[in-house]
Amino acid sequence: MRRKITIVGAGATGATAAHILAARDYADVVLTDIKEGLPQGKALDLNQMGPILGFEPQISGTNSYEETAGSDVVVITAGLPRSPGMSRDDLVTTNEKIVGSVTEQIVAQSPDCIIVILSNPLDAMCHVSKSVSGFPKERVFGQAGVLDTARFRTFIAWETGASVRDVQALVLGGHGDQMVPVVSATTVGGVPLRKLVADDRIAAMVERTAKGGGELVELLGTSAWYAPGAAAAQMVDSIMLDEHRVLPCTAYLEGEYGIDGLYMGVPVKLGAKGIEEIVELELTDDERQALNTSADAVREVVGVLGSGG
Ligand SMILES: NC(=O)c1ccc[n+]([C@@H]2O[C@H](COP(=O)([O-])OP(=O)(O)OC[C@H]3O[C@@H](n4cnc5c(N)ncnc54)[C@H](O)[C@@H]3O)[C@@H](O)[C@H]2O)c1
């Protein structure tokens, strides 16, 4: 029997993650959503891609949780996305209820699963899912950094004319406008970014990355889904295939980076057991200060949660 990945929320982001993971063909994928017909329809459509792209049609769609039983990894994308003018934090009350109820139902069916959160405001929703599930911190974390880093890498590749595959970068902190692209850890083909690009151009790329989600919301009228779905799939790969990739994820910190009791984006090693290690980088004073500012912004949103996080 193949292993199982569940994706909650068969909307734009959830279906994109399902598409990418189905095409990998190492696990069955269950899509669940409250909208009747939507997960079933998307699953049917995705299955019919199998003969063309060459993967087994093992995707199911449901409005309940029975079929999710025994999942190894559950990706939660349920909730409202942003509309123009809205910050991620504006979604807090609505999505808190959704993520709380989804977590309860997931845990009842898959008590040993690993939960990957995408629903926004991401850092706060990780607190909700951890508290409702009662899972250890190694098994509840969020996707933001892979996406934010991919945005930064894209801008750097365009600026330098290098292949995006040779751009190494890292974005830390909360998944908000205060996120921290770590320029000191950014290289192109091993050469530090600061040696290749003028400071003002770097500052412009840092700014565009931090506001990258908003730029897409303005263009699309809702939040992005292709890169977010792919980012979630990359995290799921690292867990399901025990790859031990070091990826920036939203992890629960207990003293790392001088931050305690808060979900924040940091590099972690991801394997079959979830988070295996939080990697601590040496940051410049400016970067450390920016990380603390980002932590303050996350604390403010977490403070709004009904349970206080
Ligand atoms: N962390 C990230 O990097 C990132 C990136 C993109 C989107 N997001 C967030 O992910 C969420 C989904 O975004 P989207 O663009 O896919 O939105 P979408 O509207 O396309 O899809 C959301 C889906 O969730 C479903 N849903 C709502 N309540 C539910 C419930 N209780 N149980 C099951 N399903 C439920 C809806 O029916 C809908 O189909 C939003 O909160 C968005 O802000 C996060």
The ligand as an ORCA input file, in Angstrom:
! r2SCAN-3c Opt
* xyz 0 1
  N       1.837     30.361      3.656
  C       1.868     30.731      2.399
  O       2.924     30.933      1.830
  C       0.586     30.875      1.635
  C       0.590     31.049      0.244
  C      -0.616     31.111     -0.451
  C      -1.802     31.061      0.252
  N      -1.777     30.963      1.610
  C      -2.999     30.912      2.406
  O      -3.620     29.648      2.175
  C      -5.024     29.789      2.315
  C      -5.700     29.281      1.051
  O      -5.385     30.088     -0.042
  P      -5.969     29.758     -1.505
  O      -5.452     30.795     -2.399
  O      -5.756     28.320     -1.815
  O      -7.518     30.041     -1.220
  P      -8.804     29.393     -1.949
  O      -9.964     30.230     -1.573
  O      -8.533     29.139     -3.373
  O      -8.916     27.972     -1.212
  C      -9.237     27.831      0.132
  C     -10.155     26.613      0.254
  O     -10.351     26.355      1.648
  C     -11.660     25.799      1.753
  N     -12.134     25.837      3.124
  C     -12.617     26.889      3.831
  N     -12.972     26.480      5.059
  C     -12.700     25.156      5.134
  C     -12.845     24.180      6.144
  N     -13.334     24.484      7.355
  N     -12.465     22.919      5.869
  C     -11.964     22.576      4.658
  N     -11.803     23.469      3.642
  C     -12.177     24.735      3.906
  C     -12.497     26.663      0.796
  O     -13.705     26.022      0.470
  C     -11.539     26.818     -0.372
  O     -11.759     25.857     -1.379
  C      -5.264     31.279      2.616
  O      -5.353     31.494      4.004
  C      -4.026     31.938      2.050
  O      -3.766     33.187      2.661
  C      -0.611     30.860      2.293
*
